[in-house]
Amino acid sequence: MTGLVAGTKAVTPHDQPNIVVNVVQPFVALFVRFLNVYIGNLVGLPRGHRDERHAIQASDFWHLFGKCAGLAVVGAVVLSLKDIITVTNKLEEKFPLLTGSV
């Protein structure tokens, strides 16, 4: 099997759009996944501040933001380790349902 070449175009029937291959390096894919999880965590954590049962104690917004930024790193790092194993072992190709690649 030959490798994919960026910019390769698959011509489809006239009523459907053509498909263009965009090759992404594994490091870039892992970085994008890390940012996706980090930003999701960072945005989601302060929502618990309004509910007294789940509140993160902070004196002002920037204090809360700093605490949430630190907490978001932990989740992003843990999921990045999973992503590194998934990408380097090509588990997405072998087990697409298990890796959420469907």
C-alpha positions in Angstrom: 0.0 0.0 0.0 1.4 3.4 -0.9 1.2 6.4 1.4 -1.3 9.2 0.9 -0.1 12.3 -0.8 -1.5 15.7 0.3 -3.7 17.3 -2.4 -4.7 14.1 -4.1 -8.2 14.5 -5.5 -10.8 11.8 -5.8 -13.3 12.6 -8.5 -16.9 11.7 -7.6 -20.1 11.8 -9.7 -21.1 15.2 -10.9 -23.9 15.6 -8.2 -21.4 15.0 -5.3 -18.4 17.0 -4.2 -14.9 15.8 -5.0 -12.8 14.6 -2.1 -9.3 16.1 -1.5 -6.8 14.3 0.7 -5.3 16.4 3.5 -2.4 14.6 5.2 -1.9 15.6 8.9 1.3 14.7 10.7 0.8 12.7 13.9 2.3 15.4 16.1 -0.2 18.0 14.7 -3.1 15.6 15.2 -2.0 15.0 18.9 -1.6 18.7 19.5 -5.1 19.5 18.1 -6.6 16.7 20.2 -4.8 18.2 23.3 -6.1 21.7 22.6 -9.6 20.3 22.0 -9.8 18.6 25.4 -8.0 21.4 27.2 -10.3 24.1 25.9 -13.4 21.9 26.5 -12.3 21.4 30.1 -11.4 25.1 30.6 -14.8 26.3 29.4 -16.7 23.6 31.2 -15.1 23.8 34.7 -16.3 27.3 35.6 -19.9 26.3 35.0 -19.8 24.4 38.3 -19.0 27.7 40.1 -22.6 28.7 40.0 -23.8 25.6 41.7 -22.9 25.7 45.4 -22.6 21.9 45.6 -19.8 21.9 43.0 -18.3 25.3 43.4 -14.6 25.9 42.9 -13.8 28.5 45.6 -12.3 31.6 44.1 -12.2 35.3 45.0 -12.7 36.7 41.5 -13.0 35.7 37.9 -9.2 35.6 37.2 -8.6 33.5 40.3 -11.3 31.1 39.1 -9.9 31.1 35.6 -6.4 30.3 36.9 -7.7 27.4 39.0 -9.7 26.0 36.1 -6.7 26.4 33.7 -4.6 24.3 36.1 -7.3 21.7 36.5 -7.9 21.5 32.7 -4.3 20.6 32.1 -4.6 17.4 34.1 -7.5 16.0 32.1 -5.9 17.1 28.8 -2.6 15.4 29.7 -4.3 12.1 30.7 -6.4 12.0 27.5 -3.3 13.0 25.5 -1.5 9.9 26.8 -4.4 7.8 25.6 -4.3 9.6 22.2 -0.5 9.0 21.9 -1.0 5.3 22.4 -4.0 5.3 20.0 -2.1 7.2 17.2 1.3 5.5 17.5 -0.2 2.0 17.6 -2.7 2.8 14.7 -5.5 1.6 16.9 -8.0 3.9 15.1 -7.6 1.7 12.0 -7.9 -1.6 13.9 -10.6 -0.7 16.4 -12.5 2.4 15.1 -15.5 1.9 17.5 -13.3 1.6 20.6 -11.3 4.7 19.8 -14.3 6.9 18.8 -13.0 7.3 15.3 -16.3 6.5 13.5 
